[in-house]
Amino acid sequence: MMRPLIFLFILIFSSTALANTKCIAHRGYHKDAPDNSLEAIQIADQLGADGIEFDIVHTQDGIAILNHDKSLKKTSIDAAGETCPMGTPVSDMTLEEIQAKCVLKNGATIPTLEDVMNQLAQSPTMVFLELKDMPTAHTSSLMKKYYQGKEEQLRVIAFSKKNIKGLKSNDKKFWKGVKFQKLMAQPFGVTRSMGVNVFIHAYKTRRKFFKRLNKKRELGIWTVNKESHLTMLMNDGVDFITTDKLETCLELK
């Protein structure tokens, strides 16, 4: 009689660990849409992603747009009858100039942070917002506008602690309820003041260390696409997995 009980306990424990790991759609669901696009984010939300990760950079006039790089070279094409300055840094162009001259490769308008937050306003999906540069007061106010009272849905991630501190200097009461994660490509340099979001290969290098760390603070792993890695991380009970294989991640849960 003892063996079936032990097996049942293991099964329940394993199922709970898997359920606690959340699948985060990397730059939205970009299998059928450009990454960091409204369409990609909408599809990820409709598929039931636990969270959606996207990147923002700021224009010359301080407006956050969704884009991974400093320029639009990889994501945009010329708008009809216009020439998109794709090699020019986003920080050297106004939002009006960008949206007048450039579109995403599917012809859609390059979205702003407010476009995305408005789209997700009624969704329970978590947001993982990656700061690629120093946030502006306008960006800070948008996060407060859409996530005050539901701070638990918002995670702010960045490689640079300086960018994160740029947010935390505004309205400290609100930011006290928001959780932050330091992005790490290497398995060293953990900070005490926030959670960690580490590259899958760096996690594997110091797996035991990060598993112990996860008992004290939030732990996310990026970018995880192999089924064997997804399974390993779920068994390890990590908090978040950022993946391009959203459907596979959700199925494994």
Backbone hydrogen bonds, N-H to C=O, Kabsch-Sander energy under -0.5 kcal/mol:
donor,donor_aa,acceptor,acceptor_aa,energy
5,L,1,M,-1.3
6,I,2,M,-2.3
7,F,3,R,-2.7
8,L,4,P,-2.3
9,F,5,L,-2.3
10,I,6,I,-2.4
11,L,7,F,-2.5
12,I,8,L,-2.5
13,F,9,F,-2.7
14,S,10,I,-2.8
15,S,11,L,-2.3
16,T,12,I,-2.1
17,A,13,F,-2.1
18,L,14,S,-2.3
19,A,15,S,-2.3
20,N,16,T,-1.7
21,T,17,A,-0.9
21,T,18,L,-0.7
22,K,239,D,-2.7
24,I,22,K,-0.6
24,I,241,I,-3.4
25,A,23,C,-0.5
25,A,51,G,-2.8
26,H,24,I,-0.5
26,H,243,T,-2.6
27,R,25,A,-0.6
27,R,53,E,-0.9
28,G,25,A,-1.4
28,G,53,E,-0.7
29,Y,40,A,-2.3
30,H,28,G,-0.9
32,D,29,Y,-0.5
36,N,27,R,-2.0
37,S,34,P,-1.0
41,I,37,S,-2.1
42,Q,38,L,-2.5
43,I,39,E,-2.5
44,A,40,A,-2.0
45,D,41,I,-2.1
46,Q,42,Q,-2.4
47,L,43,I,-2.1
48,G,45,D,-1.0
49,A,44,A,-2.2
50,D,23,C,-1.4
51,G,23,C,-1.5
52,I,126,M,-2.3
53,E,25,A,-2.8
54,F,128,F,-2.1
56,I,130,E,-2.1
57,V,65,I,-2.1
59,T,63,I,-2.3
60,Q,90,V,-0.7
60,Q,93,M,-3.3
62,G,59,T,-1.9
65,I,57,V,-2.9
66,L,111,P,-2.4
67,N,55,D,-1.1
67,N,65,I,-0.7
72,L,86,M,-0.9
73,K,86,M,-1.0
75,T,72,L,-0.9
76,S,72,L,-2.2
77,I,103,V,-2.6
79,A,101,K,-2.5
82,E,79,A,-2.5
84,C,82,E,-0.5
86,M,84,C,-2.4
88,T,85,P,-1.6
90,V,70,K,-3.4
92,D,89,P,-2.0
93,M,90,V,-2.0
98,I,94,T,-2.3
99,Q,95,L,-2.7
100,A,96,E,-1.5
101,K,97,E,-1.9
102,C,98,I,-2.5
103,V,77,I,-2.1
104,L,108,A,-3.2
105,K,75,T,-1.3
107,G,104,L,-2.7
113,L,64,A,-2.6
116,V,112,T,-1.6
117,M,113,L,-2.6
118,N,114,E,-2.4
119,Q,115,D,-1.8
120,L,116,V,-2.1
121,A,118,N,-0.7
123,S,120,L,-1.8
126,M,50,D,-2.4
127,V,153,Q,-3.0
128,F,52,I,-2.8
129,L,127,V,-0.7
129,L,155,R,-2.6
130,E,54,F,-3.0
130,E,128,F,-0.7
131,L,129,L,-0.6
131,L,157,I,-2.4
132,K,56,I,-1.9
132,K,130,E,-0.7
140,S,136,T,-2.1
141,S,137,A,-2.4
142,L,138,H,-1.8
143,M,139,T,-1.9
144,K,140,S,-1.9
145,K,141,S,-2.5
146,Y,142,L,-2.2
147,Y,143,M,-2.1
148,Q,144,K,-1.6
150,K,147,Y,-1.8
153,Q,150,K,-2.0
154,L,151,E,-1.9
155,R,127,V,-2.7
156,V,179,K,-1.8
157,I,129,L,-2.5
157,I,155,R,-0.5
158,A,181,Q,-1.5
161,K,159,F,-0.6
164,I,160,S,-1.3
165,K,161,K,-2.5
166,G,162,K,-1.3
167,L,163,N,-0.7
167,L,164,I,-1.1
168,K,164,I,-1.9
169,S,165,K,-1.2
170,N,167,L,-2.3
171,D,169,S,-0.5
174,F,171,D,-0.7
175,W,171,D,-1.8
176,K,172,K,-1.4
177,G,174,F,-1.7
178,V,175,W,-0.8
179,K,154,L,-1.1
181,Q,156,V,-2.2
182,K,195,G,-2.7
183,L,158,A,-2.6
183,L,181,Q,-0.6
184,M,197,N,-2.4
195,G,180,F,-2.3
196,V,218,E,-2.2
197,N,182,K,-2.6
198,V,220,G,-2.5
199,F,184,M,-2.3
200,I,222,W,-2.9
202,A,199,F,-0.6
203,Y,199,F,-2.3
204,K,200,I,-2.1
205,T,201,H,-1.3
206,R,202,A,-1.3
207,R,204,K,-0.9
210,F,206,R,-2.3
211,K,207,R,-2.3
212,R,208,K,-1.9
213,L,209,F,-2.3
214,N,210,F,-2.0
215,K,212,R,-1.3
216,K,213,L,-2.0
217,R,213,L,-1.6
220,G,196,V,-2.7
221,I,240,F,-2.0
222,W,198,V,-2.3
224,V,242,T,-2.7
225,N,223,T,-0.6
230,L,226,K,-2.4
231,T,227,E,-2.5
232,M,228,S,-2.1
233,L,229,H,-2.5
234,M,230,L,-2.1
235,N,231,T,-2.4
236,D,232,M,-1.8
237,G,233,L,-0.8
237,G,234,M,-0.6
238,V,233,L,-1.9
239,D,219,L,-1.1
240,F,219,L,-1.8
241,I,22,K,-2.7
242,T,221,I,-3.0
243,T,24,I,-2.7
243,T,241,I,-0.6
245,K,224,V,-0.5
246,L,244,D,-0.7
249,C,245,K,-2.3
250,L,246,L,-2.6
251,E,247,E,-2.3
252,L,248,T,-2.3
253,K,249,C,-1.4
